[in-house]
Amino acid sequence: MNGKQENKLSMYYAVQKVCSANNGVWNGLPAFVTAFGDYMTNIGKIEGALEVQETKIKGVTVNKEALQEAMVSKALEMAHAVFAYADDKDDFTLKEKVDFSRSDLKKGRDSFVMQRCQVIHSEASAIIGSLIDYGIGAADLTELQNRIDACNASLSTPRTAITNRKGAGDELDKLFSSTNRILKSKLDKLMEKFKISNSDFYRSYFNARKIVNAGLRHEEENPDKPQKPAA
């Protein structure tokens, strides 16, 4: 949310507070009741869109990296066990297939990292009955596969979060435009009915409609002369 939107939202809350405090004044005017209901619905939607927009992409990325690290650690443990077994059997082909260092496993794109870990899983699976003495069993195969699957699922998460934020930003623009229209075309116009019959409400409403920029000091407005409503 940019500074202009933040100031407008503060104004929306101020108007909400004034109208809620004077519910008994306008609740007999159906058009005002409907307009204010729409106004409150929009504020709720704005708050929801802001929650999505403020989601921390960094946190999502950190989680993805943690999942990958867990996958690589388990795959490396299994690769070393298979390598040791292959060395005992003089199986040079198998040794070559699982001869990875941590940096080797993590090299390149995420999809390549997962592919290497899957190769280790496959080679270990083929000889799992012979790996018990090397500290690897069926449960380790399951654990590695679960970590590979979790890592795979996390690949789209940062992009999804970014897309959600962009969508929330677009939605915010529409919601602010719609809320401004409710104020200018409905509530502001209907307030004229209360200019004489309830001047305190009328004056408080239009004072609430002003946007005060943060950090700027404004002279006190004439309370008997409501200012031009904010856009």
N, C-alpha and C positions, 0 to 999 in steps of 0.2 A: 504494500500500500504506500503510495507516494504522499508527500506532505499535503498536497491539495485535498486528496481523498481523506486523509486523517482529520483535517480541519472540518471537512464536510460531515464526517461521521460524528465529530464532537457536537456540531450543530444539530444533527439528527437526534442525538441523545437529549440535547437541551429542549428541543421541540417536544419530544416524547414525554419528558418530565413535566413540562408545562401542561400539555394536553391531559395527561393522566391525572394530574392534580386538580384539573377542572372538568373531570368527566361529567359531573352533574350539570354542567352548563350546556354541553353539546350533545349529550346522549339522546336527546329528543329529536335530533335532526338526522334522519336516516342517511342522507348523502354524506354527512360528516362522519357518521359511524362507519360506513363502508370504506370511505377514503382512509380513515385512520387505521382501520383493520388491515387494509392493503399496505399501508405505510409500515406498520409493525411487522407484517410478514416479510417485507423487503429487508428490514433491519436484521431480522433473524437469518435471512439468506446471506446477507453481507457478512455477518459474523461467521457463518459456516464456510463461506468462500475464503475468508481471511485465515481461518484455521488451516485450510488446505494449502494456501499460498505460503504460509509461514513455516511449513514443514522443512526441516533441515536436511538438505541433500547430502551434506557432509556426513551426517549420522548414518544415512543409508549406505554410503560408500564405505565407511569404516566397517559396517556390518558385513558387507560383501567381502572385504579384504580378510576379515576374521574367519569367515567360512572357508575361504580359499586356503588360508594358513592351516586350518584344522585338517582339511583334505590332504594337503601336501605332506603334513607331518605323518599322518596315518599311512599314506601311500609310500613314503620313504621308509618307514618302519617295515612295511611289508616287502618292499623291493630289496632291502638289505637282507632280509631273511631268505628270500628266494635266491638271491645272489650267493649266499653262503651255501645253500642247498646245492645249487648248480655247480659251485666250485668243488664240493665233495663228490659230485657225480661226473666231474670233468665235462659238463654240458656247456660248452663255450657259447653256443647259440643262445641258450637261455640267459646266460650271464650278460650277454650283449643286450638282450631285450630289456633287462631291468637294471642296467648299470647307470643309475642316475644319482647325481648330487642334488642337494636342495636347489642350488641355482639353476641346474639343468631342468629340473621339474617346473620351476617358476618362470622359465624363459618364454617370452612371446605373449601372444594374446591369451585371454582367459580360456577360450575354447581349446587352445593347444595344451594348456596346463591340464585341463580336465581330460583330454584325450590321452595324455601320457599316464595319468592316474588310472584311467580305465584299462589301459594296456597292462599295467601292473596287476590290477584286480583280475584280469582275465588269465594272466600267466600263473598267478597264485591259485586261482580257482581250479586250474587244470591239475594241480598237484597238491591240493589242500590236505589230503590224507597223509602226505609225507612231510608236512611242515610243522606238525605238533612239536617235534623236538627242537624246532627253531623258534618256538614261541608264537606261532600263528595258527589260529583255528577258524572254524566256520563263523564264529561271532565276529572275528576281525574282518572277514570278507563282507559281512553284512554292514558293519560299521563304516568301512571304506565306501561301500556303495551308497549308503545313506548320506555320507558327506559329499560325495560326488553329485548326488541328486540335489542336495541343498545348495551347493555351489552353482549348479546349473540354473536352479530356480531364481537365484539371486542376480543373475546376469542382466535381466530386464528391469530389475527394481529401480536403479538410479534413473534410467530413461523414463520409466513410468512416473516416477516422482516429479521429474522435470516437466513431463507432459501434463501431469495433474496441476502443477503450479501455473503453467501457462494457461491451461483451461480455466483455472480459478481466476486468473488475472483478467481474462476476457469476460468472464461472467461478472466480475466486479464492475467493470466498465458499464456493462448493461444494467446492472442493479443500481448503480449510482445515477445513471441517466433516468431510469424508471422512477426512482425515488424523488429525484428533483422534479420530475413531471407531476408526480402526485402532489408535491408541495405547491408548485407554481400554478397548476391548472385546477386544483381541487381545494386543498386546505386553505391556501392563501385567499382564494376567491370567497370561500364559504365563511371565512372569518369576518367578512364585512357585516354579517348579520349581528355580530356581537360588539361592533364598534361603539354603539350607544348603550345597548342593553347590558353589556358587561365589559366596560372599558378596561378594567384591570386585566382580565383574561386576554383581551385584544392586544393590549400594550405588552404584556409578558410574552405572548406568542411571537410577535414581530421582533421583539428584542432577542428572543432565543434564535430567531431566524438569521441573525447576523453571524458572519464567520469572523472570528478573531484569530489572526495569524500568530502563532507562537513566537514569542520573543519581541513582539511589537506592542508598544503601549499606546492605547487609544484614549482620547479624552472622553469623559462621561457624556453619553448621549442625553438629549432632552427627553425625559420619560414621557412627556406629553406629545411627542412627535415620533411615532414609530419610523424606523429607518427602512430604506428600500430592502426588501428581502434578498437574501443571498441566492445566487443561481443554483 
